[in-house]
């Protein structure tokens, strides 16, 4: 085969040849946008509902007001901060996402307590009401505007149940998110491992 045919096969600069350099692994992965995470969107709706619910339906001076609002805020903020930490620390992303998940679980218990001590019904997950809220939860993006009318027209026991349904949805998404993060960490490691791979790849390609 002639040299010209060899060039045609391999490409002018050898880009298609067997010895073509591989694209280096980026030292920092692309930064994710937490606002596109459905788990964050739902957690933000939970916060917006909880802020209004606690101030409107709990007694002034009741410590539960601050506790519920803080739990809802912690759930939202830790998802946000975990996503922002993803570039430099997979461990921190996992840790903060777990903290957000735990905060929402605490808030879930508060809503259940509110209903139980007042002898209100907690919706079964397969009830028509719960299925309706799940249907609303399928709309994207999730925003408080989807639920604003209910906050203005429904009694507190209905609103507490809506919040419970949304917390369950958020926690389910966070559980799936954590499984993915843990799998990625096991397979790819964190920043230190990525730095080592980048250095080795650079060395193997003749870099200094």
C-alpha positions in Angstrom: 0.0 0.0 0.0 1.3 3.4 -0.9 2.1 6.2 1.6 -0.7 8.2 0.1 -3.2 5.4 0.7 -1.9 5.0 4.2 -2.6 8.7 4.9 -6.1 8.3 3.5 -6.7 5.4 5.8 -5.3 7.0 8.9 -6.3 10.6 8.2 -4.0 13.5 7.5 -3.0 13.9 11.1 -3.4 10.3 12.1 -6.6 11.1 13.9 -8.3 7.9 12.9 -5.2 5.7 13.4 -4.6 3.2 16.1 -2.1 5.4 17.7 -4.3 8.5 17.8 -4.2 10.1 21.3 -7.3 9.6 23.4 -9.2 12.6 24.7 -8.0 13.2 28.3 -10.4 12.7 31.1 -11.4 16.1 32.5 -10.0 16.8 35.9 -13.3 18.3 37.1 -16.5 16.8 35.8 -19.1 19.2 34.3 -20.9 21.2 36.9 -24.5 20.0 37.3 -27.4 22.4 37.5 -29.2 21.6 40.8 -32.3 23.5 39.5 -32.9 20.8 36.9 -32.9 18.0 39.5 -36.5 16.9 40.0 -35.6 16.0 43.6 -34.6 19.7 44.3 -37.7 21.0 42.5 -39.9 18.9 44.7 -38.0 19.7 47.9 -38.4 23.4 47.1 -42.2 22.9 46.7 -42.2 21.1 50.0 -40.4 24.0 51.6 -42.8 26.6 50.1 -45.8 24.6 51.3 -44.3 24.0 54.8 -43.4 27.7 55.3 -47.0 28.7 54.6 -48.6 25.8 56.4 -46.6 26.2 59.6 -47.2 29.9 59.9 -50.9 29.6 59.1 -52.0 26.5 61.0 -49.6 26.1 63.9 -49.8 28.3 67.0 -47.6 31.3 67.3 -44.7 30.4 69.7 -45.0 26.6 69.0 -41.5 25.4 68.5 -42.7 23.0 65.8 -43.1 26.0 63.5 -39.4 26.7 63.4 -38.5 23.0 63.5 -40.7 22.1 60.4 -39.5 25.1 58.4 -35.9 24.4 59.3 -36.3 20.7 58.3 -37.8 21.7 55.0 -35.1 24.2 54.3 -32.4 21.8 55.3 -33.8 19.2 52.8 -33.8 21.7 50.0 -30.5 23.4 50.8 -28.5 20.2 51.2 -29.6 18.9 47.9 -28.5 22.2 46.4 -25.1 22.2 48.2 -24.5 18.5 47.4 -25.0 19.2 43.7 -22.7 22.2 43.8 -20.0 20.1 45.6 -20.2 17.4 42.9 -17.3 19.0 40.9 -14.7 18.5 43.6 -16.0 15.9 46.0 -18.2 13.0 45.3 -18.0 12.1 49.0 -19.4 15.5 50.0 -22.2 15.2 47.4 -23.2 11.9 48.9 -23.0 13.2 52.5 -25.0 16.3 51.8 -27.7 14.5 49.8 -28.0 12.0 52.7 -28.4 15.0 55.1 -31.2 16.4 52.9 -32.9 13.0 52.8 -32.8 12.7 56.7 -34.1 16.3 57.1 -37.1 15.5 54.9 -37.7 12.3 56.9 -37.9 14.4 60.0 -40.4 16.7 58.4 -42.4 13.7 57.3 -42.7 12.7 60.9 -43.9 16.2 61.9 -46.7 16.2 59.4 -47.8 12.7 60.5 -47.8 13.9 64.1 -49.9 16.9 63.1 -52.6 14.6 61.6 -52.4 11.8 64.2 -52.8 14.0 67.3 -55.8 15.7 65.7 -57.4 12.4 64.7 -57.2 13.3 61.0 -56.8 10.6 58.4 -53.4 9.9 56.9 -54.0 9.0 53.3 -53.2 5.5 52.2 -50.7 5.5 49.4 -53.2 3.9 47.0 -56.1 6.2 47.9 -57.6 8.3 45.1 -56.3 11.4 46.8 -52.7 10.2 47.0 -52.9 9.0 43.4 -54.1 12.5 42.4 -51.1 14.1 44.1 -48.8 11.6 42.4 -50.4 12.7 39.1 -49.6 16.4 39.9 -46.1 15.3 40.8 -45.5 14.1 37.3 -45.7 17.6 35.9 -42.3 19.1 35.1 -40.9 21.4 36.2 -42.3 21.1 39.7 -43.2 24.5 41.1 -45.3 25.8 43.9 -47.7 27.3 41.4 -49.1 23.7 40.7 -50.2 23.6 44.3 -51.0 27.2 45.1 -54.7 26.9 44.6 -54.9 24.0 47.1 -53.1 26.1 49.7 -55.8 28.7 49.4 -58.8 26.5 49.2 -58.2 23.2 51.1 -58.3 22.5 54.9 -55.1 21.9 56.8 -55.5 18.1 57.0 -55.6 18.0 53.2 -52.6 20.2 52.9 -50.6 18.1 55.4 -51.4 15.0 53.4 -50.4 16.7 50.1 -47.1 17.6 51.8 -46.6 14.0 53.0 -47.2 12.7 49.4 -44.6 15.2 48.0 -42.1 14.2 50.7 -42.5 10.6 49.8 -41.9 11.4 46.1 -38.8 13.5 46.9 -37.4 10.8 49.2 -37.9 8.2 46.5 -36.0 10.3 44.0 -33.2 11.0 46.5 -32.9 7.2 47.2 -32.4 6.6 43.5 -30.0 9.5 43.3 -27.9 8.2 46.2 -27.7 4.7 44.6 -26.4 6.3 41.4 -23.9 8.5 43.3 -22.6 5.6 45.3 -22.2 3.4 42.2 -20.3 6.2 40.5 -18.0 6.6 43.5 -17.2 2.9 43.7 -16.5 2.7 39.9 -14.7 6.1 39.4 -13.5 7.2 42.8 -13.3 10.8 43.9 -11.2 13.8 43.0 -7.9 12.2 44.2 -8.4 9.2 42.0 -9.4 11.4 39.0 -6.2 13.5 39.5 -4.1 10.3 39.5 -5.7 9.0 36.3 -5.3 12.4 34.6 -1.6 12.6 35.6 -0.9 9.0 34.4 -2.7 9.7 31.1 -0.7 12.8 30.6 2.5 11.0 31.4 1.7 8.2 29.0 1.0 10.7 26.2 4.4 12.3 26.7 3.3 15.2 28.8 5.5 16.7 31.5 
